[in-house]
C-alpha cells in the first residue's frame, strides 16, 4: 500500500500526519509513504528525518484582498494542478492524506478526478479555508474538536482528537540537562513560537531575559524566519551565564531535541497552533499560550483557556509575561492542575484509531 501525504508551509498540517504515518508503519512495515509539500516550508526537514520521500509543488495561495496577485492566481493554480497530476500518475498512491495547507488543494482535487480516495484532518477549532474547500472532494474527514463537526458533511466526518507522535512522549530530563547545559538547581522555561517562529515572543523574551535568567533556565526556539529580527545577543546558540544565573539556550529550529526540551520544561510559553497545543496536552504541561492575533489560533486558545494561561500580545507587555512566568514557577500545585486539565481537554492518543478507521474502509 502507498499513502501520499500532503501539507506544509507551516508545521500545523505536518505533525498529525507524521503521527498517523508512525502508527501505520508499526501496523504494516510494508506500507510506503511519499510527501508532497512546499519548496521552502519547514516541513521538509521534519518529513525527511522520518525517512519519508519528499516532493514539492508550486503553492497557489488564495489572496483574499484586492491585489495584482489575482492576475497570476489562475495560472499558478493551473501549474500546481499539472504538477499534482504528474506526481499522482507517477506515484500511484492508494490513499491521499491531508491536514490543510495550500499544497493539499491541487493534490486532493486532482486525486478526486483520478478516483483516488482521500482523507483530510482538521486540527484547528476553526475550520481552515483549504479543508472547507476540499470537503466535497474528500472521502473521509476527521476533526480534533467537537465544536468543529458542524462545519463538514455529517456522513463523512468523525471526531477523533489530534494525534501526536510517540517520540514527543519519550523525552528524558537528565539528557536534556546535558544537551541544553541547564542549571539543575533552577526551573526551566521552554519558549517557542511554532514552526515559523514568533517575532513578538522573540522580542519579549529578549527584553525580559536578564531578569528571567535570575530565576530560571531558558530554552528558546526562535524559528528560522524570525531569528534575524532578534538583537545579536540572542543569535549565537547556547551561552552559560555568570554564577547565580540560569542558562540561556537559543536555536532557530528543533526536531529530535524537542521531546527532551519538553521533558525538562516546568513551563512552556507557546503560540496556539494545533500541533503545539496537542503536544502540550499529550504531556500535560503547564503552559502560557499567546495566540497569533487574527488567526485560527485565537479559537484554539479559547478552547483551552480553562486549562492554560492565555495571554494576548495586544493587551500585555513583556513585563506582564515575566510576572506570569514568575507566578507559575512559584506555585507547583497550580502548574500541576493546569497540566492535568489540559490533558483532559483534547484527545491525543488517537493515531492508531485513525489507522483502524482508514484501514477498514
Backbone torsions as a table, in degrees:
resi	resn	phi	psi	omega
1	UNK	NA	141.5	177.3
2	UNK	-123.6	131.5	178.5
3	UNK	-117.3	129.2	176.5
4	UNK	-103.1	114.0	175.7
5	UNK	-91.9	146.1	178.1
6	UNK	-145.0	141.1	-180.0
7	UNK	150.4	152.5	179.2
8	UNK	163.9	-165.2	-172.5
9	UNK	96.1	-42.8	168.1
10	UNK	-133.6	175.4	-179.8
11	UNK	-86.7	-6.5	-179.9
12	UNK	-53.6	-49.0	179.5
13	UNK	-76.0	-10.6	-170.1
14	UNK	-88.0	-48.1	-170.0
15	UNK	-63.1	-41.0	178.0
16	UNK	-67.2	-34.1	178.6
17	UNK	-68.8	-37.7	176.7
18	UNK	-64.1	-36.0	177.6
19	UNK	-64.1	-40.4	178.2
20	UNK	-68.8	-40.4	177.6
21	UNK	-60.0	-42.3	178.9
22	UNK	-61.1	-46.8	-179.9
23	UNK	-65.9	-37.8	-178.9
24	UNK	-67.6	-38.8	-179.7
25	UNK	-65.9	-35.4	176.3
26	UNK	-65.9	-35.7	-179.5
27	UNK	-73.9	-39.1	-174.9
28	UNK	-143.5	99.5	-176.3
29	UNK	-64.7	-18.0	-177.5
30	UNK	-85.9	-8.9	-178.0
31	UNK	-64.3	143.2	-177.9
32	UNK	-114.6	139.7	-179.1
33	UNK	-120.9	148.0	167.3
34	UNK	-141.5	147.2	-176.7
35	UNK	-122.7	134.6	174.7
36	UNK	-114.6	118.8	-177.8
37	UNK	-137.9	-157.3	-179.5
38	UNK	-94.8	159.0	-177.9
39	UNK	-70.0	-36.6	-171.7
40	UNK	-116.0	5.8	-179.5
41	UNK	-74.7	166.7	-178.8
42	UNK	-75.5	-7.1	-172.4
43	UNK	-70.3	-29.5	-172.6
44	UNK	-57.6	-46.5	-178.5
45	UNK	-60.7	-43.9	-179.4
46	UNK	-65.3	-43.4	-176.6
47	UNK	-67.0	-46.7	-177.5
48	UNK	-68.5	-28.2	175.3
49	UNK	-64.9	-23.6	177.2
50	UNK	-88.0	5.1	178.2
51	UNK	77.0	21.7	-179.3
52	UNK	-100.0	130.4	177.0
53	UNK	-61.6	139.8	-175.4
54	UNK	-121.2	132.7	174.4
55	UNK	-130.5	150.9	-177.6
56	UNK	-122.7	154.2	175.7
57	UNK	-134.1	167.2	175.9
58	UNK	-63.9	137.8	178.1
59	UNK	-93.8	119.8	178.4
60	UNK	-102.2	83.8	-178.2
61	UNK	-72.3	144.2	174.7
62	UNK	-90.6	114.6	178.6
63	UNK	-89.4	118.2	-172.4
64	UNK	-83.3	-28.1	-179.6
65	UNK	-94.5	160.8	-179.5
66	UNK	-63.3	125.2	-175.0
67	UNK	-157.8	157.1	175.0
68	UNK	-63.0	-19.5	178.8
69	UNK	-61.3	-24.4	178.9
70	UNK	-58.3	-31.8	-178.8
71	UNK	-62.7	-35.9	-173.1
72	UNK	-94.9	-12.7	-175.7
73	UNK	-57.8	-47.6	-179.6
74	UNK	-60.8	-39.5	179.8
75	UNK	-65.6	-44.3	-179.4
76	UNK	-64.9	-37.9	178.4
77	UNK	-67.5	-38.5	176.4
78	UNK	-61.0	-45.1	178.7
79	UNK	-61.9	-43.8	179.8
80	UNK	-61.9	-41.4	178.7
81	UNK	-65.9	-38.4	177.7
82	UNK	-64.4	-45.2	177.8
83	UNK	-63.2	-41.3	178.6
84	UNK	-61.8	-42.5	-179.9
85	UNK	-62.3	-43.1	179.6
86	UNK	-62.2	-44.5	179.6
87	UNK	-63.6	-43.4	-179.0
88	UNK	-65.1	-38.9	178.2
89	UNK	-65.3	-41.3	-178.0
90	UNK	-74.9	-39.0	-175.5
91	UNK	-83.9	-30.8	-179.1
92	UNK	50.8	57.4	-179.9
93	UNK	-72.0	152.9	174.3
94	UNK	-86.4	-21.6	-178.0
95	UNK	-151.1	140.2	171.3
96	UNK	-105.3	132.2	179.8
97	UNK	-123.0	127.0	-176.9
98	UNK	-138.1	153.2	177.6
99	UNK	-138.8	31.0	-179.7
100	UNK	106.9	175.6	-176.9
101	UNK	97.1	146.8	-174.1
102	UNK	-67.1	-25.4	179.1
103	UNK	-66.1	-24.1	-176.8
104	UNK	-72.8	-23.6	-173.9
105	UNK	-63.5	-56.3	-179.9
106	UNK	-66.3	-31.7	-179.3
107	UNK	-66.0	-50.5	-177.5
108	UNK	-67.2	-41.9	-178.7
109	UNK	-65.2	-46.9	179.5
110	UNK	-67.6	-33.9	175.6
111	UNK	-63.3	-38.4	177.7
112	UNK	-58.3	-46.3	-178.3
113	UNK	-72.9	-16.8	176.0
114	UNK	-94.3	-0.2	178.7
115	UNK	80.5	21.2	179.5
116	UNK	-95.0	121.7	-179.7
117	UNK	-65.6	152.1	-178.8
118	UNK	-138.6	149.7	175.8
119	UNK	-122.7	129.8	174.0
120	UNK	-119.8	143.9	-178.0
121	UNK	-119.7	133.1	179.0
122	UNK	-106.2	109.0	-176.1
123	UNK	-87.8	-39.5	-177.8
124	UNK	-76.5	155.9	174.9
125	UNK	-63.2	-46.6	178.6
126	UNK	-84.0	118.0	-177.9
127	UNK	-57.9	129.1	-179.2
128	UNK	-78.6	156.1	-172.9
129	UNK	-60.1	-40.9	-177.2
130	UNK	-64.6	-39.5	179.1
131	UNK	-69.3	-36.1	174.8
132	UNK	-62.0	-41.9	179.8
133	UNK	-65.2	-36.7	-174.6
134	UNK	-86.5	-12.7	-175.7
135	UNK	-51.7	-43.8	179.5
136	UNK	-65.2	-23.1	-177.3
137	UNK	-92.7	-14.1	-175.3
138	UNK	-81.3	147.1	175.7
139	UNK	-83.7	-43.2	179.0
140	UNK	-133.8	146.6	177.8
141	UNK	-131.5	134.5	172.8
142	UNK	-122.4	149.5	179.7
143	UNK	-129.2	154.2	-178.3
144	UNK	-89.4	-25.2	-171.7
145	UNK	-125.0	141.0	-179.4
146	UNK	-57.8	-42.0	-175.6
147	UNK	-69.8	-6.9	-179.5
148	UNK	-90.2	-16.8	-174.4
149	UNK	-54.2	-40.0	-172.9
150	UNK	-62.6	-18.6	-174.3
151	UNK	-79.8	-10.3	-175.2
152	UNK	-127.2	160.4	179.9
153	UNK	-56.5	127.6	-175.1
154	UNK	-60.2	-36.6	-173.3
155	UNK	-67.9	-21.0	-176.8
156	UNK	-120.3	11.1	-173.5
157	UNK	-113.8	134.6	-179.1
158	UNK	-131.5	136.1	174.2
159	UNK	-82.6	123.3	-178.1
160	UNK	-128.6	-22.4	-168.4
161	UNK	98.6	-164.9	-179.3
162	UNK	-127.0	113.9	-173.3
163	UNK	-70.5	145.9	179.5
164	UNK	-125.1	138.8	179.8
165	UNK	-61.9	144.6	179.8
166	UNK	-61.1	-33.9	-178.0
167	UNK	-59.3	-30.4	-179.4
168	UNK	-60.0	-32.0	-177.0
169	UNK	-85.6	-2.3	-171.7
170	UNK	-106.9	22.8	177.3
171	UNK	-69.0	153.3	-178.5
172	UNK	-125.1	120.1	-175.9
173	UNK	-62.8	-44.0	-178.4
174	UNK	-61.5	-39.6	177.9
175	UNK	-66.7	-37.4	179.3
176	UNK	-64.5	-37.5	179.0
177	UNK	-58.5	-39.7	178.6
178	UNK	-75.1	-43.8	-176.2
179	UNK	-61.8	-42.3	-175.4
180	UNK	-102.6	4.6	177.0
181	UNK	56.0	42.3	-175.8
182	UNK	-79.6	147.1	171.9
183	UNK	-76.0	113.3	-175.7
184	UNK	-66.3	-12.9	-179.7
185	UNK	-85.9	-7.1	-178.3
186	UNK	-116.7	149.1	173.0
187	UNK	-68.6	167.9	-176.8
188	UNK	-125.3	135.8	175.6
189	UNK	-111.3	124.3	179.4
190	UNK	-105.2	122.9	-175.6
191	UNK	-120.5	125.8	172.2
192	UNK	-152.0	152.2	-174.8
193	UNK	-113.2	28.3	-179.2
194	UNK	89.4	-177.2	-172.9
195	UNK	-62.7	-30.3	-179.5
196	UNK	-107.4	3.5	175.7
197	UNK	81.9	172.3	-179.8
198	UNK	-137.4	116.0	179.7
199	UNK	-62.3	-41.8	-177.7
200	UNK	-63.8	-47.1	-179.8
201	UNK	-63.2	-43.4	179.5
202	UNK	-58.4	-46.7	-177.7
203	UNK	-69.3	-35.2	177.4
204	UNK	-65.2	-43.6	178.9
205	UNK	-60.7	-43.9	-179.8
206	UNK	-62.0	-37.0	-178.4
207	UNK	-67.7	-36.1	-175.7
208	UNK	-102.0	5.5	-169.7
209	UNK	-59.8	-44.5	-177.7
210	UNK	-57.5	-45.6	179.5
211	UNK	-70.7	-38.2	-177.8
212	UNK	-64.3	-36.7	-178.0
213	UNK	-71.9	-12.4	175.1
214	UNK	-75.2	-17.3	-176.5
215	UNK	-121.3	-10.7	-173.3
216	UNK	-159.1	158.4	162.7
217	UNK	-78.0	152.3	178.9
218	UNK	-130.4	123.0	171.0
219	UNK	-107.1	123.4	-169.1
220	UNK	-130.3	117.0	175.1
221	UNK	-103.5	115.0	-171.7
222	UNK	-85.6	-27.6	-169.9
223	UNK	85.9	137.3	-174.5
224	UNK	-65.7	-35.3	-176.8
225	UNK	-79.1	-5.7	-176.0
226	UNK	-116.3	-17.1	-171.8
227	UNK	-64.5	-29.8	-178.5
228	UNK	-66.7	-17.0	-178.9
229	UNK	-87.5	-6.5	178.8
230	UNK	-80.0	148.2	172.3
231	UNK	-62.5	160.7	-173.4
232	UNK	-55.1	-30.5	-176.8
233	UNK	-56.0	-34.7	-172.3
234	UNK	-102.7	35.1	-175.7
235	UNK	-128.8	12.3	-171.5
236	UNK	-126.3	42.0	173.8
237	UNK	68.6	-159.0	-173.0
238	UNK	-72.8	138.0	176.4
239	UNK	-138.0	123.3	176.5
240	UNK	-84.7	124.2	-177.9
241	UNK	-81.7	177.6	-177.5
242	UNK	-68.5	170.6	-176.5
243	UNK	-55.7	136.9	-179.8
244	UNK	93.4	-9.2	179.3
245	UNK	-107.8	151.1	173.6
246	UNK	-74.1	176.3	178.9
247	UNK	-93.9	141.7	175.1
248	UNK	-112.0	115.8	177.6
249	UNK	-114.3	120.9	-177.9
250	UNK	-127.4	138.0	179.1
251	UNK	-150.0	156.4	180.0
252	UNK	-73.4	-41.9	-174.9
253	UNK	-141.3	155.9	170.5
254	UNK	-134.9	142.3	171.3
255	UNK	-126.4	-80.6	-178.1
256	UNK	-66.7	-23.9	-175.5
257	UNK	-81.8	-14.4	-174.8
258	UNK	-55.8	-45.6	-179.1
259	UNK	-58.9	-37.5	178.9
260	UNK	-70.6	-36.1	176.2
261	UNK	-62.6	-42.0	175.5
262	UNK	-61.7	-42.2	-174.1
263	UNK	-62.2	-36.2	-176.7
264	UNK	-89.0	-14.0	-173.6
265	UNK	-73.4	130.4	170.8
266	UNK	-86.6	-31.3	176.0
267	UNK	-138.7	142.0	173.5
268	UNK	-116.3	130.8	173.3
269	UNK	-107.5	121.9	-170.0
270	UNK	-148.9	159.3	163.8
271	UNK	-67.4	-179.3	-175.1
272	UNK	-113.2	34.0	173.6
273	UNK	-64.2	151.9	-176.2
274	UNK	-60.7	-38.7	-179.5
275	UNK	-64.5	-45.5	179.6
276	UNK	-63.4	-46.5	179.7
277	UNK	-60.2	-40.8	-178.7
278	UNK	-64.6	-42.5	179.1
279	UNK	-66.6	-39.6	177.6
280	UNK	-65.6	-37.1	177.1
281	UNK	-67.2	-41.3	179.6
282	UNK	-61.3	-34.2	-176.9
283	UNK	-96.6	-4.8	-179.8
284	UNK	55.4	50.4	-176.0
285	UNK	-93.8	134.9	170.6
286	UNK	-64.2	130.8	-169.2
287	UNK	-140.1	146.8	166.9
288	UNK	-109.3	117.3	-173.8
289	UNK	-106.7	127.6	179.6
290	UNK	-123.0	92.6	-174.9
291	UNK	-68.1	148.5	173.7
292	UNK	-66.6	125.4	-177.7
293	UNK	-60.9	146.4	175.2
294	UNK	55.8	44.8	179.9
295	UNK	-144.0	168.8	176.3
296	UNK	-58.5	-17.7	178.9
297	UNK	-61.3	-27.7	-179.3
298	UNK	-65.5	-38.9	176.2
299	UNK	-70.0	-37.2	175.2
300	UNK	-58.7	-45.2	-179.0
301	UNK	-63.6	-39.7	177.9
302	UNK	-60.3	-36.1	-176.8
303	UNK	-67.7	-21.2	-177.5
304	UNK	-121.6	16.0	-174.2
305	UNK	-67.7	-17.9	175.3
306	UNK	-82.9	-8.7	-175.5
307	UNK	-116.4	-10.9	-179.8
308	UNK	-137.3	175.1	172.1
309	UNK	-98.3	112.3	-179.0
310	UNK	-99.8	123.2	176.7
311	UNK	-118.7	145.9	-179.9
312	UNK	-112.2	124.1	-171.5
313	UNK	-62.9	-22.0	179.2
314	UNK	-77.3	-12.1	-175.8
315	UNK	-123.2	2.3	178.7
316	UNK	-124.7	164.3	175.3
317	UNK	-112.5	163.8	174.2
318	UNK	-55.4	-35.6	179.2
319	UNK	-65.9	-34.7	175.4
320	UNK	-66.2	-39.2	175.3
321	UNK	-60.0	-45.5	178.0
322	UNK	-59.5	-43.2	179.4
323	UNK	-59.3	-43.5	-178.4
324	UNK	-69.5	-37.7	175.8
325	UNK	-61.7	-46.7	-179.7
326	UNK	-60.6	-43.2	-179.5
327	UNK	-60.4	-44.7	-179.0
328	UNK	-70.5	-37.5	178.3
329	UNK	-63.1	-28.8	-178.9
330	UNK	-85.3	-0.9	-175.9
331	UNK	-136.1	83.3	-178.1
332	UNK	-62.2	-29.6	179.3
333	UNK	-68.4	-38.5	176.0
334	UNK	-63.9	-42.3	178.7
335	UNK	-62.0	-42.1	179.6
336	UNK	-62.0	-45.1	179.5
337	UNK	-63.8	-39.7	177.8
338	UNK	-60.4	-46.5	-178.9
339	UNK	-62.3	-41.7	179.9
340	UNK	-63.9	-42.8	179.8
341	UNK	-66.6	-38.3	178.9
342	UNK	-65.6	-37.6	178.4
343	UNK	-62.7	-28.2	179.0
344	UNK	-86.4	-15.0	-173.6
345	UNK	-77.1	-23.3	-174.3
346	UNK	-146.9	130.3	174.9
347	UNK	-75.6	124.7	-179.4
348	UNK	-122.3	-11.9	-179.8
349	UNK	-94.5	63.6	-170.2
350	UNK	-128.8	5.1	-177.4
351	UNK	-61.2	-43.3	-179.5
352	UNK	-66.4	-34.5	177.2
353	UNK	-64.0	-37.6	178.1
354	UNK	-67.0	-41.7	177.2
355	UNK	-61.4	-42.8	177.4
356	UNK	-59.2	-45.4	-177.2
357	UNK	-63.1	-48.2	-177.5
358	UNK	-72.6	-34.9	-178.6
359	UNK	-70.2	-23.6	-178.5
360	UNK	-95.3	-1.7	-179.0
361	UNK	-78.3	NA	NA
